[in-house]
């Protein structure tokens, strides 16, 4: 079973990326990615639907 996730910029709360992953993963995804609104790399956190 796959979970749909949205990766949300921790600075401006823009939802920049969509991804999916196995349900097995327990810990939350925190990843540094480029945010087009902040115009820099920021921490993105998963947000479940
Ligand atoms: Zn941002």
PDB file of the backbone (N, CA, C, O) and the ligand in Angstrom, with CONECT records:
HET     ZN  A 101       1
ATOM      1  N   UNK A   1       0.845  -1.201   0.000  1.00  0.00           N
ATOM      2  CA  UNK A   1       0.000   0.000   0.000  1.00  0.00           C
ATOM      3  C   UNK A   1       0.871   1.238   0.000  1.00  0.00           C
ATOM      4  O   UNK A   1       1.831   1.342   0.765  1.00  0.00           O
ATOM      5  N   UNK A   2       0.526   2.173  -0.865  1.00  0.00           N
ATOM      6  CA  UNK A   2       1.317   3.394  -0.997  1.00  0.00           C
ATOM      7  C   UNK A   2       0.591   4.553  -0.329  1.00  0.00           C
ATOM      8  O   UNK A   2      -0.636   4.650  -0.347  1.00  0.00           O
ATOM      9  N   UNK A   3       1.389   5.414   0.252  1.00  0.00           N
ATOM     10  CA  UNK A   3       0.841   6.627   0.842  1.00  0.00           C
ATOM     11  C   UNK A   3       1.222   7.812  -0.028  1.00  0.00           C
ATOM     12  O   UNK A   3       2.380   7.965  -0.418  1.00  0.00           O
ATOM     13  N   UNK A   4       0.261   8.627  -0.320  1.00  0.00           N
ATOM     14  CA  UNK A   4       0.551   9.871  -1.032  1.00  0.00           C
ATOM     15  C   UNK A   4       0.968  10.937  -0.033  1.00  0.00           C
ATOM     16  O   UNK A   4       0.307  11.161   0.980  1.00  0.00           O
ATOM     17  N   UNK A   5       2.070  11.580  -0.341  1.00  0.00           N
ATOM     18  CA  UNK A   5       2.580  12.601   0.561  1.00  0.00           C
ATOM     19  C   UNK A   5       2.770  13.900  -0.194  1.00  0.00           C
ATOM     20  O   UNK A   5       3.027  13.911  -1.398  1.00  0.00           O
ATOM     21  N   UNK A   6       2.642  14.969   0.520  1.00  0.00           N
ATOM     22  CA  UNK A   6       3.036  16.269   0.001  1.00  0.00           C
ATOM     23  C   UNK A   6       4.204  16.765   0.832  1.00  0.00           C
ATOM     24  O   UNK A   6       4.191  16.683   2.060  1.00  0.00           O
ATOM     25  N   UNK A   7       5.215  17.281   0.147  1.00  0.00           N
ATOM     26  CA  UNK A   7       6.339  17.872   0.873  1.00  0.00           C
ATOM     27  C   UNK A   7       6.140  19.378   0.916  1.00  0.00           C
ATOM     28  O   UNK A   7       5.995  20.039  -0.112  1.00  0.00           O
ATOM     29  N   UNK A   8       6.137  19.893   2.122  1.00  0.00           N
ATOM     30  CA  UNK A   8       5.786  21.287   2.349  1.00  0.00           C
ATOM     31  C   UNK A   8       6.979  22.046   2.900  1.00  0.00           C
ATOM     32  O   UNK A   8       7.648  21.598   3.831  1.00  0.00           O
ATOM     33  N   UNK A   9       7.230  23.194   2.313  1.00  0.00           N
ATOM     34  CA  UNK A   9       8.307  24.051   2.796  1.00  0.00           C
ATOM     35  C   UNK A   9       8.034  24.467   4.235  1.00  0.00           C
ATOM     36  O   UNK A   9       6.937  24.911   4.572  1.00  0.00           O
ATOM     37  N   UNK A  10       9.045  24.314   5.069  1.00  0.00           N
ATOM     38  CA  UNK A  10       8.856  24.633   6.481  1.00  0.00           C
ATOM     39  C   UNK A  10       8.889  26.140   6.740  1.00  0.00           C
ATOM     40  O   UNK A  10       8.492  26.598   7.811  1.00  0.00           O
ATOM     41  N   UNK A  11       9.358  26.897   5.770  1.00  0.00           N
ATOM     42  CA  UNK A  11       9.463  28.345   5.940  1.00  0.00           C
ATOM     43  C   UNK A  11       8.157  29.042   5.532  1.00  0.00           C
ATOM     44  O   UNK A  11       7.557  29.776   6.318  1.00  0.00           O
ATOM     45  N   UNK A  12       7.739  28.799   4.302  1.00  0.00           N
ATOM     46  CA  UNK A  12       6.591  29.536   3.773  1.00  0.00           C
ATOM     47  C   UNK A  12       5.342  28.671   3.623  1.00  0.00           C
ATOM     48  O   UNK A  12       4.277  29.159   3.244  1.00  0.00           O
ATOM     49  N   UNK A  13       5.485  27.404   3.921  1.00  0.00           N
ATOM     50  CA  UNK A  13       4.366  26.455   3.880  1.00  0.00           C
ATOM     51  C   UNK A  13       3.857  26.168   2.471  1.00  0.00           C
ATOM     52  O   UNK A  13       2.777  25.605   2.290  1.00  0.00           O
ATOM     53  N   UNK A  14       4.639  26.556   1.492  1.00  0.00           N
ATOM     54  CA  UNK A  14       4.286  26.201   0.122  1.00  0.00           C
ATOM     55  C   UNK A  14       4.434  24.695  -0.064  1.00  0.00           C
ATOM     56  O   UNK A  14       5.381  24.086   0.433  1.00  0.00           O
ATOM     57  N   UNK A  15       3.498  24.113  -0.776  1.00  0.00           N
ATOM     58  CA  UNK A  15       3.577  22.674  -1.033  1.00  0.00           C
ATOM     59  C   UNK A  15       4.214  22.458  -2.389  1.00  0.00           C
ATOM     60  O   UNK A  15       3.592  22.668  -3.430  1.00  0.00           O
ATOM     61  N   UNK A  16       5.452  22.039  -2.357  1.00  0.00           N
ATOM     62  CA  UNK A  16       6.265  22.056  -3.571  1.00  0.00           C
ATOM     63  C   UNK A  16       6.382  20.703  -4.252  1.00  0.00           C
ATOM     64  O   UNK A  16       6.563  20.644  -5.468  1.00  0.00           O
ATOM     65  N   UNK A  17       6.286  19.649  -3.522  1.00  0.00           N
ATOM     66  CA  UNK A  17       6.581  18.343  -4.100  1.00  0.00           C
ATOM     67  C   UNK A  17       5.532  17.328  -3.694  1.00  0.00           C
ATOM     68  O   UNK A  17       4.962  17.368  -2.604  1.00  0.00           O
ATOM     69  N   UNK A  18       5.310  16.428  -4.614  1.00  0.00           N
ATOM     70  CA  UNK A  18       4.440  15.285  -4.329  1.00  0.00           C
ATOM     71  C   UNK A  18       5.279  14.042  -4.413  1.00  0.00           C
ATOM     72  O   UNK A  18       6.171  13.927  -5.254  1.00  0.00           O
ATOM     73  N   UNK A  19       4.990  13.131  -3.551  1.00  0.00           N
ATOM     74  CA  UNK A  19       5.710  11.877  -3.589  1.00  0.00           C
ATOM     75  C   UNK A  19       4.839  10.798  -2.980  1.00  0.00           C
ATOM     76  O   UNK A  19       3.755  11.068  -2.463  1.00  0.00           O
ATOM     77  N   UNK A  20       5.313   9.620  -3.046  1.00  0.00           N
ATOM     78  CA  UNK A  20       4.623   8.522  -2.383  1.00  0.00           C
ATOM     79  C   UNK A  20       5.666   7.578  -1.821  1.00  0.00           C
ATOM     80  O   UNK A  20       6.823   7.585  -2.240  1.00  0.00           O
ATOM     81  N   UNK A  21       5.250   6.784  -0.888  1.00  0.00           N
ATOM     82  CA  UNK A  21       6.192   5.854  -0.290  1.00  0.00           C
ATOM     83  C   UNK A  21       5.426   4.716   0.348  1.00  0.00           C
ATOM     84  O   UNK A  21       4.199   4.729   0.450  1.00  0.00           O
ATOM     85  N   UNK A  22       6.186   3.749   0.766  1.00  0.00           N
ATOM     86  CA  UNK A  22       5.576   2.616   1.437  1.00  0.00           C
ATOM     87  C   UNK A  22       5.001   3.010   2.780  1.00  0.00           C
ATOM     88  O   UNK A  22       5.476   3.926   3.452  1.00  0.00           O
ATOM     89  N   UNK A  23       3.996   2.308   3.131  1.00  0.00           N
ATOM     90  CA  UNK A  23       3.374   2.568   4.419  1.00  0.00           C
ATOM     91  C   UNK A  23       4.300   2.209   5.565  1.00  0.00           C
ATOM     92  O   UNK A  23       4.164   2.725   6.674  1.00  0.00           O
ATOM     93  N   UNK A  24       5.236   1.326   5.291  1.00  0.00           N
ATOM     94  CA  UNK A  24       6.106   0.817   6.352  1.00  0.00           C
ATOM     95  C   UNK A  24       6.919   1.902   7.033  1.00  0.00           C
ATOM     96  O   UNK A  24       7.199   1.819   8.229  1.00  0.00           O
ATOM     97  N   UNK A  25       7.300   2.925   6.268  1.00  0.00           N
ATOM     98  CA  UNK A  25       8.119   3.979   6.859  1.00  0.00           C
ATOM     99  C   UNK A  25       7.375   4.688   7.967  1.00  0.00           C
ATOM    100  O   UNK A  25       6.276   5.203   7.766  1.00  0.00           O
ATOM    101  N   UNK A  26       7.974   4.711   9.120  1.00  0.00           N
ATOM    102  CA  UNK A  26       7.301   5.291  10.278  1.00  0.00           C
ATOM    103  C   UNK A  26       7.718   6.732  10.479  1.00  0.00           C
ATOM    104  O   UNK A  26       6.883   7.610  10.697  1.00  0.00           O
ATOM    105  N   UNK A  27       9.017   6.965  10.404  1.00  0.00           N
ATOM    106  CA  UNK A  27       9.484   8.304  10.710  1.00  0.00           C
ATOM    107  C   UNK A  27       9.137   9.274   9.579  1.00  0.00           C
ATOM    108  O   UNK A  27       9.077   8.885   8.412  1.00  0.00           O
ATOM    109  N   UNK A  28       8.918  10.505   9.929  1.00  0.00           N
ATOM    110  CA  UNK A  28       8.527  11.512   8.961  1.00  0.00           C
ATOM    111  C   UNK A  28       9.703  11.900   8.089  1.00  0.00           C
ATOM    112  O   UNK A  28      10.864  11.848   8.494  1.00  0.00           O
ATOM    113  N   UNK A  29       9.356  12.289   6.882  1.00  0.00           N
ATOM    114  CA  UNK A  29      10.379  12.724   5.949  1.00  0.00           C
ATOM    115  C   UNK A  29      10.684  14.197   6.187  1.00  0.00           C
ATOM    116  O   UNK A  29       9.792  15.044   6.146  1.00  0.00           O
ATOM    117  N   UNK A  30      11.931  14.484   6.430  1.00  0.00           N
ATOM    118  CA  UNK A  30      12.404  15.862   6.468  1.00  0.00           C
ATOM    119  C   UNK A  30      13.565  15.962   5.497  1.00  0.00           C
ATOM    120  O   UNK A  30      14.592  15.310   5.683  1.00  0.00           O
ATOM    121  N   UNK A  31      13.408  16.761   4.480  1.00  0.00           N
ATOM    122  CA  UNK A  31      14.418  16.778   3.434  1.00  0.00           C
ATOM    123  C   UNK A  31      14.632  18.212   2.972  1.00  0.00           C
ATOM    124  O   UNK A  31      13.703  19.020   2.940  1.00  0.00           O
ATOM    125  N   UNK A  32      15.888  18.511   2.613  1.00  0.00           N
ATOM    126  CA  UNK A  32      16.194  19.833   2.087  1.00  0.00           C
ATOM    127  C   UNK A  32      15.977  19.836   0.583  1.00  0.00           C
ATOM    128  O   UNK A  32      16.578  19.054  -0.153  1.00  0.00           O
ATOM    129  N   UNK A  33      15.104  20.734   0.145  1.00  0.00           N
ATOM    130  CA  UNK A  33      14.813  20.848  -1.276  1.00  0.00           C
ATOM    131  C   UNK A  33      14.665  22.311  -1.635  1.00  0.00           C
ATOM    132  O   UNK A  33      14.467  23.183  -0.789  1.00  0.00           O
ATOM    133  N   UNK A  34      14.771  22.534  -2.942  1.00  0.00           N
ATOM    134  CA  UNK A  34      14.633  23.905  -3.413  1.00  0.00           C
ATOM    135  C   UNK A  34      13.175  24.351  -3.352  1.00  0.00           C
ATOM    136  O   UNK A  34      12.279  23.634  -3.797  1.00  0.00           O
ATOM    137  N   UNK A  35      12.948  25.526  -2.805  1.00  0.00           N
ATOM    138  CA  UNK A  35      11.622  26.117  -2.760  1.00  0.00           C
ATOM    139  C   UNK A  35      11.585  27.315  -3.689  1.00  0.00           C
ATOM    140  O   UNK A  35      12.392  28.234  -3.548  1.00  0.00           O
ATOM    141  N   UNK A  36      10.665  27.317  -4.630  1.00  0.00           N
ATOM    142  CA  UNK A  36      10.622  28.388  -5.621  1.00  0.00           C
ATOM    143  C   UNK A  36      10.119  29.682  -5.007  1.00  0.00           C
ATOM    144  O   UNK A  36      10.417  30.757  -5.527  1.00  0.00           O
ATOM    145  N   UNK A  37       9.388  29.615  -3.952  1.00  0.00           N
ATOM    146  CA  UNK A  37       8.911  30.841  -3.316  1.00  0.00           C
ATOM    147  C   UNK A  37       9.992  31.486  -2.456  1.00  0.00           C
ATOM    148  O   UNK A  37      10.187  32.701  -2.483  1.00  0.00           O
ATOM    149  N   UNK A  38      10.688  30.649  -1.694  1.00  0.00           N
ATOM    150  CA  UNK A  38      11.787  31.165  -0.877  1.00  0.00           C
ATOM    151  C   UNK A  38      13.037  31.430  -1.717  1.00  0.00           C
ATOM    152  O   UNK A  38      13.934  32.165  -1.304  1.00  0.00           O
ATOM    153  N   UNK A  39      13.078  30.830  -2.879  1.00  0.00           N
ATOM    154  CA  UNK A  39      14.225  30.944  -3.789  1.00  0.00           C
ATOM    155  C   UNK A  39      15.512  30.451  -3.161  1.00  0.00           C
ATOM    156  O   UNK A  39      16.593  30.977  -3.426  1.00  0.00           O
ATOM    157  N   UNK A  40      15.382  29.456  -2.343  1.00  0.00           N
ATOM    158  CA  UNK A  40      16.558  28.828  -1.779  1.00  0.00           C
ATOM    159  C   UNK A  40      16.188  27.430  -1.326  1.00  0.00           C
ATOM    160  O   UNK A  40      15.030  27.019  -1.391  1.00  0.00           O
ATOM    161  N   UNK A  41      17.183  26.723  -0.874  1.00  0.00           N
ATOM    162  CA  UNK A  41      16.889  25.395  -0.347  1.00  0.00           C
ATOM    163  C   UNK A  41      16.440  25.525   1.091  1.00  0.00           C
ATOM    164  O   UNK A  41      17.090  26.171   1.914  1.00  0.00           O
ATOM    165  N   UNK A  42      15.325  24.903   1.370  1.00  0.00           N
ATOM    166  CA  UNK A  42      14.782  24.952   2.715  1.00  0.00           C
ATOM    167  C   UNK A  42      14.416  23.539   3.150  1.00  0.00           C
ATOM    168  O   UNK A  42      14.395  22.604   2.350  1.00  0.00           O
ATOM    169  N   UNK A  43      14.136  23.418   4.401  1.00  0.00           N
ATOM    170  CA  UNK A  43      13.668  22.145   4.921  1.00  0.00           C
ATOM    171  C   UNK A  43      12.221  21.918   4.497  1.00  0.00           C
ATOM    172  O   UNK A  43      11.363  22.784   4.671  1.00  0.00           O
ATOM    173  N   UNK A  44      11.973  20.759   3.947  1.00  0.00           N
ATOM    174  CA  UNK A  44      10.608  20.377   3.573  1.00  0.00           C
ATOM    175  C   UNK A  44      10.176  19.202   4.451  1.00  0.00           C
ATOM    176  O   UNK A  44      10.934  18.265   4.700  1.00  0.00           O
ATOM    177  N   UNK A  45       8.969  19.291   4.893  1.00  0.00           N
ATOM    178  CA  UNK A  45       8.426  18.223   5.719  1.00  0.00           C
ATOM    179  C   UNK A  45       7.227  17.605   5.046  1.00  0.00           C
ATOM    180  O   UNK A  45       6.500  18.262   4.300  1.00  0.00           O
ATOM    181  N   UNK A  46       7.035  16.350   5.314  1.00  0.00           N
ATOM    182  CA  UNK A  46       5.894  15.670   4.711  1.00  0.00           C
ATOM    183  C   UNK A  46       4.595  16.143   5.340  1.00  0.00           C
ATOM    184  O   UNK A  46       4.523  16.475   6.523  1.00  0.00           O
ATOM    185  N   UNK A  47       3.593  16.157   4.509  1.00  0.00           N
ATOM    186  CA  UNK A  47       2.261  16.463   5.006  1.00  0.00           C
ATOM    187  C   UNK A  47       1.311  15.441   4.421  1.00  0.00           C
ATOM    188  O   UNK A  47       1.155  15.342   3.204  1.00  0.00           O
ATOM    189  N   UNK A  48       0.691  14.700   5.280  1.00  0.00           N
ATOM    190  CA  UNK A  48      -0.214  13.653   4.790  1.00  0.00           C
ATOM    191  C   UNK A  48      -1.564  14.237   4.476  1.00  0.00           C
ATOM    192  O   UNK A  48      -2.019  15.213   5.073  1.00  0.00           O
ATOM    193  N   UNK A  49      -2.183  13.596   3.509  1.00  0.00           N
ATOM    194  CA  UNK A  49      -3.514  14.050   3.129  1.00  0.00           C
ATOM    195  C   UNK A  49      -4.560  13.541   4.118  1.00  0.00           C
ATOM    196  O   UNK A  49      -5.748  13.824   3.961  1.00  0.00           O
TER     197      UNK A  49
HETATM  198 ZN    ZN A 101       9.408  28.171   0.963  1.00  0.00          ZN
END
